[in-house]
Amino acid sequence: MTASHSSDHEEILVIGAGELGGSVVAALIRRDDAPEVTVLLRPSGTPRHARLRDELAALGAKVEQADVATATVSELSAVFSRYDTVVSCIGFAAGPGTQRKITEAALAARVSRYFPWQFGVDYDAIGHGSPQDLFDEQLDVRDMLRAQDDTEWVIVSTGMFTSFLFEPDFGVVDLAANTVNALGSWDTEVTVTTPEDIGVLTAEIIQTRPRIANQVVYVAGDTISYRELADIVEKVRGVPVTRNEWTVAYLLEELAGRPDDGLAKYRAAFAQGKGVAWPKSGTFNEARGIATTTAEEWARANLDAGPAR
């Protein structure tokens, strides 16, 4: 193992500063045992990027620049090799093949420890050939990590972002029509966690001693069935909701008619109920007694009351 750096001087590179990356960076820097944190951003002269760099500097984070979409494996590897731990917070939006490329660069750099962007479902349980074809690349990344022993790796399984469950485009909660659509069945479950909680828990996992390494760590803000979700929306908004059950067969048929629709792929994958939920009771956060935001707490903070009756 190359894990020779002492925890006092650990240098961490976080790739990306979106909703997830920003939460991980903030949580690491807030800690009493805060490591040195650098954020990898793509070079950009936009005012938004300038603001982001200023915000990161104000937090006490340094900034490196490289574009993971266009940089070669060797260019990324040269950057990564300067750090002990690399945490990738760049998701599927970066394009197909990006997850494999970042992983290849981390392994080529022989970084001491690598957290791939797997902040989502349990890809091992889902397996190859899911309706969401992007998931296959995540399995390739796991195969790459397990096939070597120079770099320690940690996968943080978080389920879906809590907010995504309520996202109008996702189609499960339709507030405008006061409707909740169950994916698969009313008893199908889904695990959700907020990016803020993922940030806090990932920082805790990174800083835990003795080090957590070469394992999948499960966290959960909440695990609920779609029936419980409909009940929550009803309770929080104070009006009854219309309930539709979208079966796996229905969602696969919908996907067949729109084979390039990314959200239809997600709906069909989540409807199968495999690898998308795990009990909160067995999670890292429960074992550590770290409080997380439940779906109902998120709904109370973010959903408006329903239309006046």
C-alpha positions, -999 to +999 in steps of 0.1 A: +000+000+000+011+035-006-008+049+023+022+063+041+011+099+046+002+109+081-034+121+086-021+154+098-009+164+064-033+146+042-039+165+010-073+159-006-084+167-041-121+170-047-131+169-084-159+193-091-178+218-070-214+213-079-241+205-054-223+173-042-187+185-045-195+218-028-211+199+001-181+176+005-156+205+004-176+226+030-180+196+053-143+187+052-132+223+058-156+228+088-141+198+107-117+203+136-094+178+119-097+195+085-072+183+059-058+204+031-085+206+005-080+215-032-109+216-057-104+206-093-124+230-116-124+232-154-107+263-167-134+290-173-135+327-175-172+331-167-184+353-139-200+323-122-167+305-122-149+335-108-174+337-080-170+300-073-132+304-071-137+333-047-161+313-025-137+284-024-108+307-014-130+322+013-136+287+027-099+280+027-098+256-003-072+258-030-081+255-067-065+234-095-077+237-130-082+209-156-111+197-177-118+161-170-139+159-202-110+168-225-078+161-205-060+129-213-055+101-187-018+111-183-027+148-179-052+140-151-028+115-136-001+141-133-025+163-113-038+135-091-004+123-082+002+154-061-026+143-037-031+116-011-069+112-015-089+120-046-127+123-043-146+125-076-178+145-074-183+147-112-214+128-122-229+114-154-234+148-169-196+148-178-205+123-205-200+085-212-165+071-204-156+099-180-160+077-149-136+051-164-112+078-174-110+095-140-105+061-124-078+051-148-060+084-140-063+079-103-049+043-105-021+054-129-012+082-104-011+055-076-030+079-053-031+065-018-070+065-017-097+071-043-134+078-038-150+073-073-183+091-081-206+063-071-227+084-048-259+067-058-274+032-060-259-002-053-246-010-087-234-045-077-269-055-067-284-040-099-258-057-122-252-053-159-279-046-184-301-023-163-326-001-181-303+028-172-273+019-194-250+045-177-250+021-147-228-004-166-199+020-166-201+022-128-197-016-127-166-012-149-152+012-124-157-012-096-140-040-116-110-017-122-107-009-085-110-045-073-085-057-099-056-038-083-041-033-049-019-002-052-047+023-045-072+020-016-108+028-027-140+036-009-174+037-025-201+057-007-236+044-016-262+071-009-293+063-029-309+091-048-306+128-039-337+135-018-346+165-039-345+144-071-374+123-057-395+155-058-381+168-091-410+175-115-390+161-145-385+128-127-423+124-127-428+107-093-442+137-074-463+161-096-473+189-073-490+209-100-514+179-106-513+169-069-503+134-079-478+108-067-468+081-092-453+049-077-424+034-095-430-004-097-455-007-069-466+011-037-444-012-017-412-006-038-386+013-017-361+040-024-331+053-004-326+090-004-300+113+011-294+151+008-262+164-007-255+183+026-257+150+045-236+132+019-210+159+024-209+155+062-209+117+060-182+115+033-160+138+053-165+116+083-157+085+062-125+102+048-113+112+083-122+080+102-092+063+118-082+036+113-088+043+077-118+029+059-105+012+027-115-012-001-152-013+008-186-001+000-201+021+027-238+025+029-254+057+041-291+069+040-310+100+048-342+079+046-355+047+031-392+049+022-418+032+000-437+051-026-468+046-004-450+064+024-439+091+000-475+097-011-486+099+026-458+124+033-468+147+004-505+145+016-496+153+052-472+181+044-494+198+019-527+191+037-546+179+006-553+144-006-531+133-036-541+112-066-521+080-066-510+061-098-491+029-098-466+027-127-457-009-130-423-022-143-440-034-175-456+000-180-423+019-175-404-005-198-430+001-224-427+038-219-389+035-223-392+014-255-411+043-270-385+068-259-352+048-259-330+079-255-350+095-226-326+094-197-353+100-171-374+072-185-343+050-180-341+060-144-378+054-137-376+019-152-344+011-132-358+024-099-391+006-105-373-027-104-365-020-067-332-039-068-301-021-054-320+012-050-329+008-013-313-005+019-324-003+055-314+029+073-307+007+104-275-009+090-260+023+076-227+041+086-247+071+098-269+050+121-239+031+135-222+065+142-253+082+156-251+109+129-285+125+123-297+128+087-326+146+070-356+124+064-378+126+033-406+142+055-382+167+070-370+177+035-406+180+023-416+202+052-387+225+045-391+226+007-427+219-003-454+246-003-488+238+012-513+224-013-539+244-031-567+259-009-597+235-007 
